[in-house]
Amino acid sequence: MNQAAPEIVARRAVVARLADDGASLRQIAAQLGISKDTARRDLAAHRDAITDQVTGVEKRASEAEAAMRQLATAVSSVVSARPGYVIVPDAVAHQWRTTLEEHVLALRQLADSFNDYYPS
């Protein structure tokens, strides 16, 4: 995806703000010293960029939701299997416990990260 130069991105934001304030494309063009077609393209590009950002956020939310469902399924399976009560060689039991402890730590850090955006 092509990235517009910073000055163009800034101009597009001004065009969008002026349009949101009710200015016509002709008024925007006159105020900024650009053509009406440039104002129209800038407005469309700015709105497309906002739409892309929203779409990206929605995609990440959907992926996170799917991952949370997979996590719930995996945890339920492990709890049902009760690996701490399965007779296996000591090395296997140690590896399972280590793996569980590592995952618990990683999950605790993820749970704590919610405090960054969703303080209690």
Residue pairs with C-beta under 8 A, 6 or more apart in sequence:
4 12
4 45
8 42
11 32
11 34
11 42
12 42
12 43
12 45
12 46
12 49
13 46
14 32
15 28
15 32
15 39
15 42
15 43
15 46
16 42
16 43
16 46
16 47
18 27
18 28
18 31
18 32
19 25
19 28
19 43
23 31
25 36
25 39
25 40
25 43
26 36
28 34
28 39
28 43
29 35
29 36
29 38
29 39
32 39
34 42
78 100
83 96
83 100
84 93
84 96
84 97
88 96
